[in-house]
Amino acid sequence: MKEQIRIGCGAGFSGDRLEPALVLAEKSELDYLVLECLAERTIALAQKRRLQDPAKGYDPLLERRIRMLLPALKKNNIKLITNMGAANPGGGAARIIEIAKELKLNIKVAAVGGDDVFDRIDPQQNAMETGEPMANSGRLISANAYMGADGIVAALQTGVDIVITGRVADPSLFLGPMIYEFGWSTKDYDLMGKGTVTGHLLECAGQITGGYFADPGKKDVPGMATLGHPFADVFKDGTAVISKVAGTGGVINLRTAKEQLLYEVINPHAYYTPDVIADFTTVRLKETAADQVRVEGGSGREKPPTYKVSVGYQAFYLGEGEISYAGSNALGRAELAAEITSERLKKQFPAVQVDYIGISSAHRAAFGEHPEPYEIRLRIAGKADDPETAALIGEEVEALYTNGPAGGGGVRKQVNEVIGIISTLLDRDSAKATVKLYQS
């Protein structure tokens, strides 16, 4: 068993930048590179793509990321772990093998599944968010359980180069190689807690290096256009040192680490994951050098008896239209445009959302005294059961060019199908990780 491993995080969400992962693969002497690219809405949309084409359903950027990374991963003997499999880990693995063959690289890939539990949920079971039967929300299209590190460990035991998963809890992507390399018992909940702390600090990639931290004039971060992503030296006792590649932009310090530690954490005494109920309150952070933070402490208790399940449903079609007004009385003309549009749409849309972007679009109300704006962007939006009805909103906004207040311009209109997300719980015994191997 190893005493120390180095894990980097090259992506923190599906649309993250591509090049920071390559910098990590080429310059940071990693043992493992993790690409965390999945979220609740992301996997529901992936399920929708797979319904349209059974060969799809994996992350839309998988091909670009893999083609870019494979040569460096192979050259530097780095194992890749990613949840870019989304709704179709097997399809993603097969595509990786195709790319490897094109690049004349010999690799072995493991697809970890078992998270798709659509056939095991009860639509009449109450959603956690609403307290009402899930079927009341709309037509259910997907259900994916947040799996833990078990499937990743099983995949690594086969000697693969790449592990691609579906819905796995974010910190579990990092905990998996720790369990495998250090021989940790998954019933040692203090070690599971420590590993989960490090995974949580790494999982959002550029957030801990200053990306989500930056606030100019208050919390300045250098070199954000070349923001580096983090890596951690993890030790067998569960401690870790988080850093980034020298010369990349951003910063890692106590403040960035503390903000990320508490990011999306409702109760730091009990952070639920499929592997452990982690306790973050005993974590100790210390700056040991420039762009280097040591992580100690953290603990945990027995993992929960259920998996959280993210359920996707067809919610509605969203119609939108935007138009700009500038110059004297810009807000007054935008308000008149909203009044005209709302009046014309009231038969098809009992309620529409009106946003004055820059005035009240984020908080739904203006705060304090504001000077009269010289320019304003009006947004009108509404829900519909079909795309044709939703399109009426954009059409009415576009008609304001010649039928509305003076000086409107820059119209944008669109219709999107919105996939809603609700949650439920599933007994742990109802979902088991699976591993399927692919060879180039």
Secondary structure, 3 states (H helix, E strand, C coil): CCCEEEEEEEECCCCCCCHHHHHHHHHCCCCEEEECCCCHHHHHHHHHHHHHCCCCCCCCCHHHHHHHHHHHHHHCCCEEEECCCCCCHHHHHHHHHHHHHHCCCCCEEEEEECCECHHHCCCCCECCCCCCEHHHHCEEEEEEECECCHHHHHHHCCCCCEEEECCECCCHHHHHHHHHHHCCCCCCHHHHHHHHHHHHHHCCHHHCCCCCCCECCCECCCCHHHECCEEEEEECCCCEEEEECCCCECCCCHHHHHHHHCCCCCCCCCEECCCCEEECCCCEEEEEECCEEEEECCEEECCCCEEEEEEEEEEEEEEEEEEEEECCCHHHHHHHHHHHHHHHHCCCCCCCEEEEECCCCCCCCCCCCCCCCCEEEEEEEEEECCHHHHHHHHHHHHCHHHHCCCCCEEEEEEEEEEEEEEEEEEEHHHCCCEEEEEEC
